[in-house]
Amino acid sequence: MFDFIVVGAGLSGSVIAERIANDLEKEVLIVEKRNHLGGNCADCYDKNGILIHKYGPHIFHTNIKLVWDYLSKFTEWNNYEHHVLGHIENKNVPLPFNLNTLHDLLPPKEAEYIEKKLINEFEFGSKVSILELRRNDDKDLKFVADFIYEKVFLNYTKKQWGIKPEELDPSVTERLPIIISNDNRYFHDKYQGIPKEGYHNLFKNLLSNNLIQISQKTSFNDVLKIKNNEIFFNAKPFKGKVIYTGMIDELFNYEYSTLKYRSLKFIFETHPIEYYQKVGTINYPNDYEFTRITEYKHLTLQKHDKTTISKEIPEEYEKNKNIPYYPIPKNENYEIYKKYLKKANKIENLFLLGRLADYKYYNMDMVIFNALKLFEKIKEF
Ligand SMILES: Cc1cc2nc3c(=O)[nH]c(=O)nc-3n(C[C@H](O)[C@H](O)[C@H](O)COP(=O)(O)OP(=O)(O)OC[C@H]3O[C@@H](n4cnc5c(N)ncnc54)[C@H](O)[C@@H]3O)c2cc1C
């Protein structure tokens, strides 16, 4: 009998399983419904031998030293720093919007004038949210805010979420930063990179302890059942602990209706040229049905005479058809989530972890941080 069962071999499940096996020296069973490790962080070589990220570009970035130090025990890094351009008014300009973007899109005198105002108001090197800038009384700053909103944000958001920005939780709009500097990097965290030997090897290293057994192509429902707040494993009461990283509504058979997600369709193309575009990702806020094109060789630093790109087309999530990528940040969804959470809290030996169980978008660093935090709690239990 296992001491712990972890549902899901994504980043959340893998980190907690690693801690349980290596620190507590307890046996863990991981059940994973896909046929690979790593969840949405997974990478693989395509048929041309080019390393791609199966579920879109994953760049690790964090300011949390604890998280960086932890993951660095299982991988070396390639020190990649992500650069994104936005295809706006037929030019490719740096994103997030910064002072270079301003100069690329506005006539020189106007750009200079607004740059001075931005620096005076907010100080060089700072980050301002688009919402804050839109609320500013200064008509020139408001003009810039509206310009960025229209050209960079509005159509991208409509494509990404399938709804207008106003219909989303304000936290989404508030997040979009404008950088008052000439730093063209997409992320500004202290620690950044992609595993030097790829994500697959990182996950293999995380899960290498013999105390961890992994059952792929196995769903929660195949081996576990919940009845009267008790968990059954292969039809027998399970007294160990279960860490669940799947969708919380699926766990309870969609009793309070399904939670809404946004999904993505990835179109991978290989081109017989060394490089397809100048940087890792180009966003297309206003043209085409896809939102962005990523060229993986920029991220992985792989040398190859061909190159593979992916185009990302947002679409509605449909059960058993595609993958639930992004929880939709709307109040009505959080209300349904709370009902599920209340139910989950009644089960003493059940612990929820990760983006699906928490119904919350997390970057990888927060996923690791939460897993390490949960591990400390479980240890005491
Ligand atoms: C397109 C895209 C790009 C991203 N880019 C970045 C980035 O650049 N940087 C960054 O920091 N973060 C990025 N992220 C976020 C990152 O993917 C997540 O933080 C991370 O993958 C979450 O890990 P997780 O284990 O919580 O969830 P998941 O990766 O979804 O793992 C959950 C696992 O559980 C399995 N599972 C689910 N239900 C069941 C069940 N019932 N039974 C058995 N198994 C089950 C799933 O198959 C999956 O393998 C990106 C996300 C997306 C969608």
The ligand as an ORCA input file, in Angstrom:
! r2SCAN-3c Opt
* xyz 0 1
  C       0.395     28.185    -23.263
  C       1.015     28.292    -21.913
  C       2.274     28.869    -21.765
  C       2.847     28.988    -20.517
  N       4.070     29.566    -20.408
  C       4.643     29.701    -19.207
  C       5.923     30.333    -19.092
  O       6.526     30.757    -20.072
  N       6.451     30.463    -17.844
  C       5.792     30.013    -16.706
  O       6.332     30.167    -15.614
  N       4.597     29.402    -16.802
  C       3.996     29.228    -18.008
  N       2.789     28.601    -18.120
  C       2.166     28.042    -16.891
  C       2.600     26.580    -16.635
  O       2.190     25.774    -17.709
  C       1.936     26.101    -15.333
  O       2.375     26.896    -14.266
  C       2.236     24.649    -14.976
  O       2.210     23.799    -16.074
  C       1.199     24.175    -13.980
  O       1.539     22.902    -13.512
  P       0.435     21.985    -12.843
  O       1.102     20.736    -12.451
  O      -0.295     22.742    -11.779
  O      -0.656     21.737    -14.004
  P      -0.543     20.854    -15.321
  O       0.698     21.166    -16.064
  O      -1.839     21.027    -16.038
  O      -0.449     19.368    -14.783
  C      -1.560     18.656    -14.315
  C      -1.376     17.206    -14.693
  O      -2.414     16.426    -14.120
  C      -2.923     15.523    -15.084
  N      -4.318     15.260    -14.708
  C      -5.334     16.142    -14.681
  N      -6.456     15.533    -14.291
  C      -6.156     14.245    -14.052
  C      -6.924     13.122    -13.640
  N      -8.238     13.218    -13.373
  N      -6.291     11.923    -13.524
  C      -4.950     11.810    -13.801
  N      -4.188     12.852    -14.202
  C      -4.776     14.056    -14.325
  C      -2.786     16.271    -16.390
  O      -2.779     15.375    -17.488
  C      -1.456     16.986    -16.199
  O      -0.363     16.205    -16.622
  C       2.162     28.508    -19.353
  C       0.889     27.936    -19.504
  C       0.322     27.830    -20.766
  C      -1.059     27.227    -20.889
*
